[in-house]
């Protein structure tokens, strides 16, 4: 079983309800995911996105450059939420989504991985174990990063919040 980084865009009203009723949030987001890629919300972007196993390396790369928002794990835990796979879900407010989108807008994937060494990746002890794949693995991670940028941009433009979890 793999640990997959998952995202769901929620309106501020939906986020408010999710915080008050985490069971509702789980069911609502499962419905969004089941809606598949046809479920679009603003700028041609889906309401849900997964970054597969790229999440830990992406988090490492963003921390390495002092990124202002924790877009990999979210900033706040949804109070009272059960484990959605590998821990409870967390969220980003619309303001945090806007801040993240603005910072992502000025950060190309080339800049994100600039000067990263195989030794740095090995020392970081990332999930999954990428021993021997280090720099090749970064192509996989930047592919997912390049999908995450417009996803956040569309969420920010729509005034959406974001729920983040590992499944």
Secondary structure, 3 states (H helix, E strand, C coil): CCCCEEEEEECHHHHHHHHHCHHHHHHHHHHHHHCHHHCECCCCCECEEECHHHHHHHHHHHHHCCCCCCCCCCCEECCCCCECCCCECEEECHHHHHHHHHHHHCCCHHHHHCCCCHHHHHHHCCCCCCCCCHHHHHHHHHHHHHHHHHHHHHHHHHCCEEEEEEC
